[in-house]
Amino acid sequence: MVIELAVYEKEPDAVTATPADLEGALFGEKPALFAHVAEDESGAIVGFALWFLNYSTWLGKHGIYLEDLYVKPEHRGAGYGKALLAHLAGICTERGYGRLEWWVLDWNTSARGFYESIGAKGLSEWIPYRVTGDALTELAASRTMD
């Protein structure tokens, strides 16, 4: 389903993670990545939510950062996505976390509409930044603090 998500997000060649990478991250000695799956009435997996903890210095609390939420196209609209988000919201409230957050592609109007329908608000004042590849290597090589 990770590859299906990448295809949906118009990045089919961007996935380099292997099943072993995900298994190690989720089930290794000290996992820092967590996942939940949605199953249909027959027990088939039809969606997943992949997340990790973040932290707000302003709130002084952890939160959940939802890295991926995916429901197979033929199962969308049946409540699986909302159930996964509600489960994560439950974890937040049970553990005293301050927020549940994620990114959504600007062109994905159906997802944005769904998220707004459950009370999520888009953050237009924040612009995500990312350093990868050669730029990441170059930045690391410039470090002076060890």
Residue pairs with C-beta under 8 A, 6 or more apart in sequence:
1 45
1 47
1 48
1 70
1 72
2 15
2 17
2 22
2 68
2 70
3 12
3 15
4 70
4 72
5 68
5 70
6 12
6 13
6 14
6 15
8 70
8 73
9 105
9 108
25 31
25 32
25 33
26 33
26 34
26 35
32 52
32 53
33 50
33 51
33 52
33 67
34 50
34 51
34 52
35 48
35 49
35 50
35 51
36 48
36 49
36 84
36 87
36 88
37 45
37 47
37 48
38 45
38 46
38 47
38 48
38 71
38 75
38 80
38 81
38 83
38 84
39 45
39 46
40 46
40 75
46 71
46 72
46 75
46 80
47 69
47 70
47 71
47 72
47 75
47 80
47 81
47 84
48 68
48 69
48 70
48 84
49 66
49 68
49 69
49 84
49 85
49 87
49 88
50 66
50 67
50 68
50 69
51 64
51 65
51 66
51 67
51 88
52 64
52 65
52 67
53 62
53 63
53 64
53 65
53 97
54 62
54 63
54 64
54 65
54 101
55 61
55 62
55 63
56 62
56 63
56 98
56 99
59 98
59 99
60 98
61 96
61 97
61 98
61 99
62 95
62 97
62 98
63 92
63 97
63 98
63 99
63 100
63 101
64 88
64 91
64 92
64 97
64 99
64 100
64 101
65 101
65 102
66 85
66 88
66 100
66 101
66 102
67 102
69 81
69 84
69 85
69 102
71 80
71 81
71 84
81 114
82 114
82 118
85 100
85 118
88 100
89 100
91 97
92 98
92 99
92 100
103 128
104 111
104 112
104 115
104 122
105 111
112 122
115 122
116 122
131 139
